[in-house]
Amino acid sequence: MDTVSLTGKELAAALNADTKERAAALTASGPAPRLALVVANDDPASAWYVNSLRKAAERLGIACDRIDLGAEASAAAIREELTARGGDDAVDAIMLQTPLPAGVTLDDVSSAIAAHKDVDGVAPLSLGLLAAGLDGFVPATSEAVVELLKHHGIPLAGKHVAVVGRSNVVGKPLAQLLLAENATVTIAHSRTTDLPAVTSAADVVVAAAGRIGLVTGAHVREGAVVVDVGTNEAADGSIVGDVEAESVRGKAAALSPVPGGVGPVTTALLMRHVVVAAEKARG
């Protein structure tokens, strides 16, 4: 079987073109949409990602401020900064970059992000709105999975989707988005008994556990669709996913590549969320 590559570059380009046009319209009558990126780490991978976000924002006409609190910042200091940016009318959107300092969790600080500026959908209020089916920003990576599948014409209504991973930033919100598309969803995780039996029963498998090569050909039935959300650093420094791609190719009907699949769509959606936040703020 020839496995189709579910690339995200074409979709990301279309999203970015729309975002750039909308950002220009806002800038024509006022300041450019503005994103505050709050960083409290000295992680090289994080620095690379933040830099890529700043470059993406610049290309699209979005102002992006990096606020560096340092890797020793306390939860109180992070919350104070997030609260201040939430009350700053010059800031349309806020994103808190992870990882956070030792001893500080996302749960400790995310509630300080104003929901109307929470463009990555990590605050408890944003997650609650999603669960209730109400309007709000959803985690961009989860949204990217659904949009990528739609872009490639993969039907979701009535299909069984197995999501491997239960984080608040991918697995759980993705399950809510898939339910909204009328899919039947199973959430699996590291303590799932007989993971291959669970995933091989699904029409679509989404690997989002953050473990290199967790999903192999043994986890996928013939003709299934596989979406790899993982972005893990291999021993040679390359970026690899959660799927053992070689054993899945030829068995799956479609597989998203890493890099070049979910990643570019996630960034494009984040930038679109910034513009949407600015549009709402300006009426």
FENHU-V617202 format. One record per backbone hydrogen bond with DSSP energy under -1.0 kcal/mol. CO is the residue of the C=O (numbers start at 1). NH is the residue of the N-H. If there is no record, write none. Layout:
co->{CO:CO}
nh->{NH:NH}
//
This chain:
co->{4:5:8:9:10:11:12:13:14:15:16:17:18:19:20:21:22:23:24:26:33:34:34:35:36:37:38:39:43:44:45:46:47:48:49:50:51:52:53:54:55:56:57:58:63:65:67:70:74:75:76:77:78:79:80:81:82:83:88:93:95:101:106:109:110:114:117:117:118:123:124:125:126:127:128:129:130:139:140:141:142:143:144:145:146:147:148:149:150:156:159:160:160:161:162:163:164:167:170:171:172:173:174:175:176:178:179:182:184:186:188:189:194:195:196:199:203:204:205:206:207:211:215:216:217:221:224:224:225:226:227:232:234:238:240:241:242:243:244:245:248:248:251:253:254:255:260:262:263:264:265:266:267:268:269:270:271:272:273:274:275:276:277:278}
nh->{255:7:12:13:14:15:16:17:18:19:20:21:22:23:24:25:26:27:28:29:63:92:93:65:95:67:97:69:47:48:49:50:51:52:53:54:55:56:57:58:59:60:62:61:35:37:39:73:78:79:80:81:82:83:84:85:86:87:91:36:38:104:110:112:113:117:94:119:121:127:128:129:130:131:132:134:133:143:144:145:146:147:148:149:150:151:152:154:153:159:184:203:204:186:206:188:208:172:174:175:176:177:178:179:180:183:182:158:161:163:165:192:198:199:200:202:225:162:227:164:229:214:244:219:220:224:253:254:205:256:207:240:237:234:232:213:215:245:248:249:251:252:223:4:226:6:8:266:267:268:269:270:271:272:273:274:275:276:277:278:279:280:281:282}
//
